[in-house]
Amino acid sequence: MLPIATLPAAGLLLRLGQADMLGADGLAAHVAWMQPVADVLAAAGNAVFNNLPLIFAVGVAIGFARKADGSTAIAGLFGYLVLQGVFGALAPYWGAGGETPAENTINYGVLGGIVIGIVAARLWQRYYRIKLPDWLAFFGGRRFVPIVTSVAAIGVALVMGALYPAFNWLINDQLGGWLMTAGTEGGVAAALAAFVFGTVNRLLIPFGLHHLLNSIPWFQLGDCTNAAGETLHGDLTCFFSGVDGTNAWTGSFMTGFFPIMMFALPGAALAIWRSALPARRKTTGVLMISVALTAFVTGITEPLEYAFAYVAFPLYAVHAVLTGTSLALVNALGIKDGFAFSAGGIDYLLNFGKSAELSGGTLAGPVALLGVGLAYFLIYYFLFRFLITRFGFKTPGREDDGDSFAAAQETAAQSTGKRRSD
């Protein structure tokens, strides 16, 4: 939870630095000196999101090990660096994504960091008290943990590298190929494709692999012609550039995310807040308000989704399926919308006119999208509240003592208060 708590700030920085905000297409178009400001903010936000696998490697290593200390974090760091180094060496042989072997990559996203974090934690628990012969005593105890983790990371990288061709084949070739066929057929086939895409997209979020899937419908699916007569491809590209009238499917793989990111997930955040234990409700509320606002305004949902994805995965699976239903529903209603960054309030307002144009030329489409969002807010709030209390999920504010940073903060506050009273 500690690294997750820093993500809302990074998300806001990243969004403010985009071209349509403070950048070239936004404020910088009128105030030239704002462009460097936008670049700095975007770089600051990207610095966090581009290194999420590394952050999770360190965070998971500390969280999974009992009585962890700095050596646990160092072990997670060393292990992840070795993992990425070996992936780079294996990519020309087992990687995918490039036209030549030199351009191939092995990208497991956050999943790689999670795996290494768990390995580092388990090895720390086993070896942090190890005693070596006198002539190697300097490398004993906690100093031995980063060494053995680095060696173990080589084996982990070899196994994951060998599995990557099959992994890439399943996501890109099979699932992606079907999406590209069904997505442009319209009717039931398109709604089903949107449902599957939305569900799988959310299921891949905890592992940071959703971008592998997103590129297929957003940048490869279907075709349209722009004003210059050029043929373009992709749901996102054609939403903004297609003008030939053949892109009636445009928005099929984007529209349904607006009700989820702007309304449904804030509803889940409210449910988590209200389900927290009374002693932790205030602290939990502060966290949930911040991540809910980030999701609503910017469409960056990882800070909120990570808050319950790992501690209550059945709850997250429900969220994934409901996301799929949202994409299918808006397709059935004929509502069209899109985003340049993500399905948050900023993109909703910026693309309001375009959404109305593609939704039958009236405001009914974008306005109806708000109604769908409000319905999902209520569904998420009451369903999450019921499931959390019924099955006792350890969502933020409901952890056992010592399981969360919130509990640690609470303990520290109580200790401070006691010292003052003394």
Secondary structure, DSSP 8 states (H G I E B T S, - for coil): -TTGGGHHHHHHHHHHTSTTTTSTTTGGGT-TTHHHHHHHHHHHHHHHHTTHHHHHHHHHHHHHSTT--HHHHHHHHHHHHHHHHHHHHHHHHH-BS-SSGGG-B---THHHHHHHHHHHHHHHHHHTT----GGGGGG-GGGHHHHHHHHHHHHHHHHHHHHHHHHHIIIIIIIHHHHHHHTTT-HHHHHHHHHHHHHHHHHHGGGT-HHHHHHHHHHTSSEEE-TTS-EEESHHHHHHH--SS--TTTTTTTTTHHHIIIIIHHHHHHHHHHHS-GGGHHHHHHHHHHHHHHHHHH---HHHHHHHHTT-HHHHHHHHHHHHHHHHHHHHHT-----SS-SSHHHHHHTHHHHHHHTTSSTHHHHHHHHHHHHHHHHHHHHHHHHHHHHT---TT---TTSSHHHHHHHHHHHHHHHHH-
